[in-house]
Amino acid sequence: MHRVYLDHNATTPLDPRVREAMLSFLGERFGNPSSAHEHGRHARKAVEHARRLVAELIGATTGEIIFTTSGTEANNAVLATAVRRAVRDRRGTGSPGRIVLSAMEHPSIRRPAAELEQEGFEVVHIPPEPDGRVSADRMVAAIDADTILVCLMLANNELGTLQPVPEVGRACQERGVPFLVDAVQAVGKVPVDVDALHADYLVLGAHKFYGPLGAAALWLRPGTAFEPLIVGGGQERGRRASTENVPAVVGLGEAARLAAEELPRRTACLRALRDRFEAGLGGISGAPRLPQTSHVAFTGVEGEALLLRLDLAGFAVSTGSACSSGKVEPSATLIAMGIAPEEALSSLRVSFGIANTAEEVDAFLETLGREVEHLRRVCG
């Protein structure tokens, strides 16, 4: 059976060119980047080359990039920095501080924030509007003198909607409030420039744009506070202890180089696939979003059952974010938008990749229609 992968927002396949760049560092080129001998120098050169490529992809400079193992680690590190500073700087003020975030943030932000709320921090969740975007005005209105951090993702992982990051970032800059942008779903799919976003911290992950799992980066605006989450050695200029995963870092760098080089062509390809799919469903309109993402609901059909039948037919899709898969419960993002639980449970996320074809889209539409009709007949 020819299997068709349509879940690229969860992860993307490793680009063969990225794999090729990594291979020698999985074999004969095995040095520790902190070592002074030739093996170590070769590894250090490769790490710093990758750092430059990642910086160029997002309009940054080399020294501003910190390599991490995941977007989750990077997000956690920024939250921990904000909390540590608040504990020191706000002692005796009567309030540990306020964190403002959208209600559709990734769990790597929402869950730590929920724990901080239990510890006495004030956490303000701004729900998305019916179109899947957060109101910039509502985000900005929630910022007060006690705010220690504002978090807003650039693109939602379930809906693909692009959020008003520049507007919120500008307001944060004017107020001197640190601003974290989770751009994991956006980098490599749409143009990203850290200065245009007015971000203080920006997070990206290799496996969302054809790089390896286990490689990510945190961009840090010069002069912005940062305290290491992982301490020990002096790696990453003292900002993240632990010997660098050289093959993964090299893969991230190569994926960044290819994304920067091929972005216009990739965007056009992905948008054409998405539009073909949505035209086959009768057309979908809405807020600005990523070029490859469709989120659709089928009344009277349980999304998990539909996903399983599609999988048996050879098509991989998702019922929500990958981090929530395996749980038969409504998407937190959809619920925050005011969508009824039964409708949220009937939804599918379809996310295309650069290797997908128009023929695969047509075959998927045919199978999808057949399976939806079957489930409605059986369960109706």
N, C-alpha and C positions, 0 to 999 in steps of 0.2 A: 504494500500500500504506500502510495506517495503521501507523505505527511506534510501539512502546511502549517507553518508556525506564524501565528498572528497575535503574539503576546509580547511584543518588543518593549513595552513599558515595564514589564517585569524584569527582563534581561535581554540582551542581544547576543547573537552568536559572535564568537571571536573572529574578527577579520583575518583571513589567511596572511595578510601582510603584517599584521600585528603579531601573529604567532611566529612568523619568520624572524621578526626583530627580537623576539624574546628567546628564541631557541638557543642561541649560543650562551646566554646567561643561565641556561638550565644545564649546561654541560661544561665545556672547557673554561669559560669565563666565570669563575666562581668567587671572586675576591670579595672581602668585606670592605665596603666603602670607607670605613674608618681606619683601615690599615695603610701604613706609609709605603709599603713595597709596591712593585709593579702591578700585581694582581689587584690590590686595593685601589691603586690610582686609576686603573681601567674601569673598575666598578664605579668609583666616584665620578669620573668623567661621564659615564652613561647616565647616572642619576641626575647630574646637573644639566645635561643635555635635555633630558625628559622634563625637568623643571622649567627650562626655557620654553619648550614647546607648549606646555600647559599654560604658562603665563601668556604667551602670544595668542592663544585661543580665546582668552577672555579679556584681552586688553590690559594686562597687568605687567609687572616687571618680575624678574626671576626671584629676587630675595623675598617676595611677598607670598610665595607658595610653600605650604606645609603639606607633605605627603602623609596620608593616613591610610588605614585599611578599609574604611567605608565612610559613606555619608553619615551614617548613624554615629560613628565615633566623632566625626568632625562637629556635628550638631551638638552632641553631648559636651564636647570640649568647650564650645562657646557658651552654652548654658552654665556650665560649671564656673567659667571665668566670671560671668556676670554675677553669679551667686556669691562667689568668694569675695569679690570686690564690694558687693553690697553689705556682706556681713562685717567687713572691716570699716567701710566708709560711712555706713548708716547706723552704726552702733549708737544707741541712745536717742534715736530720732522717733522711736515709737512705731515705726513701720519698716519691715525688712525690705520692702520694695514691691513694685508692680511689674509684671511681665505681660505684654500685649501680643497676642498672636491670633492668626486666623483659625477658625474652627476646623479648617480643612488641612492643617499642617500634617506632615508625616508623623507617624507614631514616635519616631526618634526625637521629636520635639514635644508632642502632646503628652506623652507618658511621663517624661521627666518633669514637665511643667505641673502635671497632676500631683506628682509626689511633692514638689515644692509647695504646692497649695496646701497640702496636708501639714507642712512644716510652718505655715504661717504667711507665706508669700501670697500676694494678691495676683491672681491670674485672670486676665480678661480675654475671653474668647469672642472674636468677631465672626458671626455666621456669614456664609456667602449669600449673595442675592439669588433670586430664582434662575439667573442665567449662569450660575456657577462661578461668578467672580465676587470678590470681596469689595465692598465700598471703600475707596481710599479715604473719603471724608469720615466714615465711621471709625476706621483704623486710627486716623490722626486725632479725632476727637477723644479717643480713649487714652492718649498719651498725656500724662500729668507730671508734676514735679517729682513724684516718687518712682517714675518708670525707669527701670534699670536695663530693659532690653525689649526690642520689638522684633517679631519674627513674621516673615511673609514669604512663602514659596513663590518662585517665579512661574512655574507651571504645575498645575495639579496633576498628580500621578494617575487619578482615575478618569477625570473628565478631559484633561489636556488643556483646560482653560488657562490663559495667560493672565496673571494678576497685576494690579496697578503698582508694581514695585517702584518705578521711578518717582511717582507722586508721593508715596509713603516715605521713600528714602530721602527725598528732598526735605520733607517735614522733619524727619529725624535729625538730619544734619543741622537744620536751623535751630533745633532744640537741644542739640548736643547729646542725643540719646543713641546708644549703639543699635545698629540695625543688621540683623542676620537674614540673609537670603539663601534659602535652600533651592539651588538651581540644578539639582541632580537630574530632574526630568527634562530640563531645557537645554543644557549645554550639549553641543553637538547636533542639535536639531533646529535651533534658531540662533541668530546672532546674539552674543552676550558680551557686554562691555561693562566692566565693574564701575567705571566712573559715571556712565550714563544711568546706571541703576542707583547711584548714590548709596551703595552698600558699604558696610564696614567689614562684614564677613560674608564670604560666598563659598558655597559647598558644591562640589561636583563629584561624579563617580564614573569610573571607566566603563563599567559593564553596561551602562545605558547607551553608549555610543560605540559599540563593537570593540571594546577593550576587555581586559581580563577582570574577572571577579577578584575582590580583595585588594583593589587599588583605587584610591580616591584622593582628593586634595581639598584643602581649606585655603582660601585666599584671605589674607589679612591686610587691611588698609594700614599703611605706615602710621605709627603713632597710636593705633588702636590697642587697647588693653588685651592681653592674652596671657593666660597662665596654663602651663602644660597639664593635660589630664593624665598623661603617662609620664612618670619621672624615673630617672635612673641615669642613663648615659646622656651625652651631650648632642645626640643626633638631631638633625633638622634645626640646627642653630640653637639648640637647647629648648626647642618648643615641642618636641615629641621624642621621648627616649625610645630606644629599640632599634636594632640593626635594620636598615632599610631592606625591603623585599625587592631586590634589584630587578629580577625578571618582570614582576608585576609593574614596577615603576616604569621600566622601559616600555612595557606594553601600553601603559597609560599615555606616555609621551608620544608613541607612534600613533595611537588612536586619536590623540589631540591634533597631531600634524595632519593626518588624513581628513579629520573633520573640518579643520580650517581650510584646507585645500579644496574639498569637495562639497562644502555646505550648500551653495546655490543649487547644484545638480541634485543633491540628495533631497533637498526641500521640495523641489519641483516634482521629483519622482514620487515621494511620499504623499504629497498633496493630490497628485493625480490618482493614486491608488485609493486614498480615502474618499475622494470625491466620486470615484466610480462606484465604490461600495455604497455610499450614502444615496447616490442617484438611484441605485437598484432598490433601495428601501423607500423611495419616494421623495428623497431630499431631506436634509437636516440643516437648520440654520441656528445661529446662536452667537455667543461671545467669541472674540478672537481666541484661538487655541493652537496647540501644536499641530503641525501638518499631517501627522500620522495617526491621530487618535480619534476614535469614534466611541461614544458611550450611548447605548440604545437599550430601551426596555420593551418587553413583549408582554402585554396585558394577558393575564391568565396563565402565564408560564412561569414555573419556578426556575430561576436562573441557574441554580446548581445542577438541576436535572438536565437542562439544555446544554450546559457545559459538558457534562459527562457524555451525552449522546453525540455531541459534535466531536469530542475526543475520540470516541469509538469510530467515527466516520473519517478521522484523520486530520481534524482541524483543532489547533491549540489556541484557546482564547482564555479570557479571565472574567470572573464575576466582580472584580474590584481590584484593589491594590494587592500586589503579590504578598506583602507582609501580613495580609489578613486572610489569605487563602486557607482553606481547611475549616473555616468557621462559617456555619450557616447562620449568619446574622446580617442585618442590613448594614450597608456602608455608612460609616459615621459621616462622611462628606454629604451623601445624599440626604440623610436624616437632618443634618444641619441646614440644608437648603429648604427644608419643609416638605420633602417628598414623603409620602406615606410609606410605612415599612413594607407593605405588600408590593408596592410598585418598585421600591428599591431592591427587593429580593428577586425581581423579574428582570434585572438589568444585566447586560454584558458589556465588557470593555473589549474592543477590537483595536489592536495597535499594530500597524504595518511596519515592515522593514525594507531596506533597500534591495534585498534579494527577492522580495515578493514580485509576482507578475500579475498582469491584468487577467490572464487565464485563471490564476488561482483565486482572484477576487470573484470572478464569475462562478467558478465551481463552488466557492464558499456560499455565495448568495443562493444558489440552487439548493445546496444541502441545508442551509439555515432555514429557508422557507419550508422545506419538507419536514424538518424536525420540529419547528414551531407548530406547524399544522398537526403533526402527530400528537404532540403533548397537549395541545388544546383539545383535541378529540378524545384522548384518553382521560385527561383530568377534568374536562369540562362537564 
